[in-house]
Amino acid sequence: MDFCGKKIVVAGFGLSGKALCRVLLMLNAKIFVFDSKDEDKFGDDLKEFREKGVTFCFKDVTDELLNGAEMVIVSPGISVDSDIVVLSKSKGIDVIGEVEFAYRLSKAPIYAITGTNGKTTTTSLLGEIFKASGVKTYVAGNIGYPLVEAAINANAEDVIVAEISSFQLETIKEFKPVISAIINITPDHLNRHKTLENYIEIKGRIFENQTADQFTVLNYDDKNISSLFKKAKCNVFPFSRNRALEHGTYLENGKIVISADGEKSTIIDIEDIYIPGNHNVENAMVASTMAYLAGIDIKVISETLRTFKGVEHRIEFVRNVNGVKYYNDSKGTNPDAAIKAIEAMKGPIILIAGGYDKGVSFDEFTASFKGRVKKLILLGETKDLIYKSAIKEGYSEDDVIFVESIDDAVYAAYNAAKPGDNVLLSPACASWDMFRNYEERGRLFKDAVNSLRG
């Protein structure tokens, strides 16, 4: 694609937007940036890009911004219903997202993973398997390293392993990974996607352009994914924790087994997987299957599963203080992820939860407390919603503590905990009501835990 001298509008000046600007500058495009926030929210970054010829437009979409534009590239945080998208389309301007733009630039094959939960762990794990096989690997996308930067840097003989969110899938057109996967689907982001059915359809877009010589790895056990099986034009390679599959990945006698072309291959005993929890067995099954289909040696796959220690902010052990273990699961940004964290704990739990309201029910989440959560510490926008749900599910109001900050939550947990307890931050909510992102929330939790005397 030739972008030299062409006017390109970048919508959103967050992590993706800045990466897009850096890449478009390399391509000698004429760059205009739009963001609905006030200019004073951005600090020194504006000066750096202005000096390189980037023009900025804030708050309102103007005719000057869109006149002559050949393409608008939207960041994941920009809704498809936003003014910038609607007006651009009405003028016949090509509107795509960062993932689509990255795909069009990329010389390297892309292995793409989506799902409500487990994306980051599975993406990181598959990336480690590829690296262990000797391939230069870029791990990118929703995981924090913009896909567009990986795409511009990767060569044809390299590999990109990408975590892809539903927000990113809304704006694809030609995006076609060589192998894709959907780990699971549970209600999430309904404040943006409106209905579960819409959310499922958007997740299914990950394989919509794949062809008969390519693979998508789908969860056979997930009722929300079952409607997607028949929509795939590529090869569906299912995985199941609950039943043996003639063609697919499954558990047999406590081992991960892959059955393909009439041959069975044993990958690993699940007891030998380093990271704990049934959800991580599923993550390991997906990563193993994608690696196997990519032709990676089984010994490399199994050895990586034995040594991979997980990712920051996902059931991350922080510290033992006076016989109490503290875990950071700030990446538990929806009820299903938090339930998985609760189920992974051994022993009584003091749970810290609450945050930004994404419009989902907390009833299954609070129902999972029975016999597990001895104290519930709540903060953030959803604290009253979670409290009401917990009481409805029979949880004692005497065991609920309301706080105003992460520091207060850790202090309250410290005072309530006894040796043998687990203090778990697993909010079941996004972080945007109080923090920039879940990483900031997790770091502040760890800082507070590390400041405890013990």
N, C-alpha and C positions, 0 to 999 in steps of 0.2 A: 504493500500500500504506500502511495506517495502522499505525504502530508505537508510537504514543503510549501510554505506560504499560504496554506489553507486555513480558514478560520474554523477552529474547533472550540466548542463551549464545554467546559467541565463544570458539572453541577455538584456542589458539595465540596468543601475544602477541609475535610478531615484527612485521615490516614490515606485512604484511597485517592482522594482528590489531589493531594500533594504528590503522590506517586505518579498519577496520571500527568500532572504538570511536568514533572522531571523527565518522563519518557517522551512527552510531546515536544519538549524543548530539544531533546536529542534528535527528534524527527523534523525539527525546524518548522513546526506548525505555528500559526498565529493564534495564541491562546487567550480565551476569555474565561474567567471563573465567576460563577454565580454561587452565592450562599445566602440563605434566608436569614441568617443571624446578623447581628450588628457588627460593623467593622471592628469595633474596639474589643471584640472577643478573641482576636487572632494574634495580636502582638507582633513579634519581629519577623514571623514567616512572610508577612505581606511585603515587607521591604525587600527581602531576599529575592522574591519572585518578580516584584515590580521592576527591580534593577535588571532583570533578564527579559523584560518586555511583556510580562503577563499583565493583562487588564482585568480589574476586579469590578464586580457589580454586587451590591448587597441589598438584602431585604425584598425588593420588588423586581419582577422580571420586566425589562424594558425592551422597546423595539430595537434600540441600538445594540442590545446584547445579542438578539437573534438574527438581525438583518445580515444576510450574507453568510450565515453559518452553514457549513456542510454537514456537521455532525454534532450532536449533543451526547456527551458521555456522562452518565449519572452514577454517583456513588451509591452503595447499598442502602444508606440511610435515607435516600430520597424516594418517597413514595411514587408509584406510577400514577397516582391521582393528583400529584402536586401541580401547581401552575406551570412550572418550567417544562414538565413533561407534556402536559395537555396542550400548551401553547405551541411548543416545538412541533408536535405531531400535526397540529392544525395547519402549520405552515409547510408541511411536507418534509421537514428536516428528519434525517435518520437519527433515531434515539436508541442508544444501546447502553449497556452497563459496562463496568470495568472488566468483568469476567469475559464478556463477548469480545471486547477490544483486545484483551490479552490473548484470547484464543486466535484471533485473526493475525496477531503479531508472531505467535509462538512457532518456532521451528521444532521444538521438542514435543514429544508425546505427553499428553496430560492424563493422569489417573485421578478421577474425581470422586469425592465421597461426600454424601449428605446424609441427613437424618435429624431427628430432633435432639437426640443425645448420643454421645460417644464419638462425634465427628473429630474432635481435636485429638483424642487419644488414638483413634484408628488411623487418622492421617499421619500423626507423628510416628506411630508404630510401622506403618507401611513405608514411610520415608526411611526409617532406620533399617528396614529389611533391604530396600534397594541400595542404600549406602553400603551395607555389609556385603552385598553381592558385587561391589566394586564399581557401581555406576554413579557418576556424578549426579546428585539429586538435589532438587530445589523443593522445599516444603513450603507451600504458600497458600494464599486465599484468605478465607475467613479466620485463619489461625493467627494472623497478625502481620505476616510479610506479604505485601500486596502482590497479587498474581501478575499484574502488569510488569512489575520489576523483574520477577522470575522469568517472564516470557521474553523480555528484551535481552536478558543476560544468558539464557540457556541456549546451548547449541543443539543441533539435530540429534547427536548421539547421547545427550543428557536426558533426564527424566524430570517431569514436574508432578508432584503429588499435591493435590489441591483439596482443601476443605471448602465446600461450597454451601452457602446458606440459602434459605428460601428467598431472602431479599435479593440475593445475587441472581437467582434463577428466574426472577420475574422479568429480567431485561435481556435474556439471551435470545439469539436468532439462529445462528449457525453452530454454536458451541457443541463440540462433539468429542468427548473424551474417548480414549481407546478402550478403557475399562471404567465403568462407573459402579457405584454402590449406594443403596439406601439402607442404612442400618436399622432404623425404626421410625415410626411416626406416632407421636402423641400430641394432643392439643397444645399449641404454642403460637405466640404472635397473632392471636385472633383479633387483637385491637387493630392490626394492619390488614390481615387477610380475611377478616370478617367471619368466615365459616371454616369448620374443619375440612369440609369437602374442597374448598378453594385451596387450602393449605396442602392437602394431599396432591391435588392436581399440579400445584407449583413444584412440589418435591419431585414428582414424576417427570418434570421437564428435563431432569439431568440426563435422561437417556433418549429423549425424543428425536434427536438427530443421528443416533447411532445406527449402524447398518448391520446386515446379517453376519458379517465377519468379526463383529465386536461383541463384548460381553457387558451385561449389567448384573450385579450381585444383589439379590433381593431377599429380605427376611420372610421366609415361608410361614413363620409363626405369627406374624403381625397382621391382624385383621384389617388395619388401615392401609396396608400395602397390597392386600390381595386383589384389589380392583385394578392395580397397576400392571399386574403380570401380563394380562392379555393386550395391553397397549404397547408393549415393547416390540419394536421391529428388529431388534438385535437378539442375540442369544441370552436367555435368562438363566443364570446359574444361581439356584436358591441355596440358602443355608437355614438350618433348623437345630435348635437345642432340644427339641421335643420328640423328633421322630427320625428314623433312618430314611435316607433319600437314595434312590437308585442313581440319580444324577444330581450331585450337589454336595454340600458340606454339612456334616452332622456329627453328633457325639455317639461314640460306641465304646462301652466299657470305660467311660471316663476319659476317652481320648478324642481329639479332633481328627476326623477322617474326611478325606476328599475322594469322592467317587466320580470318575469321568472316563468316558470311552471304554467302559467295561473294566477299568482298573481302579483298585482302592489304594490310597496312599495315607498312611498314618503320619500326622504332623507332630503331635505332642500330647502327652498326658496333661490334662488341665491343671493337675496339682503342681506341675512344674512351671506354669505361667507365673511370672514374677508378681504382676499386679493383681490384687485380690478382687473378688466379687463376680457374681454371675454375669453382670453387664460387661465386664471385661473379658469374659469368655466369648461373648458375642463379638466384641470388638476384635479379639484375636482371630475369630473365625473369618470375619470379613477381610482383615488385613492378609491373613494366610491365603485365602481364596484368591484375592486379587494378585498377590505375589505368585501364586502357583500358576494362574492363568497367564501371567506375564513371563513364565518360563524360568522363574528363580528356583534354585536348588532347594529341596526340602530341608537339608541340613542347615542351610543359611536361615531359612524361615524359623525352624525350631530353636536354633541357638539364640536368635534375636528375641523370641518370645520368652526365653529363660532369663534374659538379662535386661530387657527394657523396663525401666523403673517408673514409667508413667509421665504425666505432664504436670506442670505447676498449676495450682488452683483446682485440681480435680482429685478429691480425697487425698490430699497431700499431707503427710504426717509432718507436723511442725515441731513438736517438743513434748517431752514427758515432764510434768511439773508435779512433784509430790505424789507420784503414782497415778496421775491423771493425764491421759493422752489428748492432745489438741490436734484437730484436723481442719485443714483449710479446703473447703469445697465451694469456693466462691463461684466457680463455673457451673454450679448447680442452679441454673437460672430459670428453671421451670419445675413444676411439681414432680414430674416423672424422674428427672435427674436427681432431685433431692431424695425421693423414695429409694432410688438405687443406692445412694450414699448411706442412708439409714440402714438398709438391709446389709450393707457391707461391714457395718460396725460389729465388733464382738464385745458385748457388755452394755451396761446402761448408758444412755445418751443424754447429755444436756445440749439441746439444739438451739442454735441461733438462726432465725429466719426472718424473712420480710424484705420488701424492697418495692421496686417499680411495678405498677399494675398493668399486666399485659392482657387482662380480660379473660383469664382462665379460672376454672373452679379449683378450690383447694381441698375438696372433700376427700378425694383419694389420698392426698398427701397427709391430711390430719388423721385419717383412718389408719395409716401405717404406723402411728405413734404407739399403738396399744402394745404394752409389754416391753417397749423399747425406749421411748422418750420419757425420762423422769422429770425433766424441767424444760419448759419452752420459753425462750427469750426472744421477744419480738421487737422489731424496729422498722422504720420506713413507712411508705405510703400504704402498704397492704396489711399493716399489723392488725387493724381491727377486723379485716376480712378473714385473716387466718385465725384470729382469736374466736370469732363467731363460729367458724367451721369446726374448730377444735372442740368447743363446748357442745355443739350439735352432735359431734361424734362421741361424746361422753368423756372428754378430757376434763380434768379437774381445774377449775379456775384458780385454785390455790397454787397450782404448779406453773402459772404463767407470770412472767416478769416483762414489763414494758420498759424499754430504754430508748435513749435518743441518739446514741452513737455507738460505733464499733468498740471504742474504748470502754464505754459503760457496759456493753454486752459481755466483753471478755472479763471485766471485773466482777460482774454479777455471776458469771459462770464459775469463776475462780472461787467465789464465796460459797457457791452451792455444791461444788463438786467434792466427791470423796474418792479415795484411792480405788482404782478399778473402773472409774467412769471414763467416758469419752466426751470431750467437748467438741462439737461439730458445727462449724459454720457451713450451712447448706441452705441458702436463702429461699429457694424455690421461686425466685423472682429475679428479674433484671436489676441492674444496679443504678439506673439512670436518675432515680429520684434523689440520690445522695452522693453519687460518685460519678467520675468520668466514664468508668467501665468496670467490669468485674475484676480486672487485674488490680486496679487501684484498691478496690474493696478488699481483695485477698491480701495485698501487701500490708494494708493498714491493720488487718486482723493479725497477721504474722508479727508485725511490729509490736502490737499490744501484748501478744502472747510471750514474745521474747523479752518483754520488759517485766514480766511477773517474777516475783522472788520465789525461789524454790531450790 
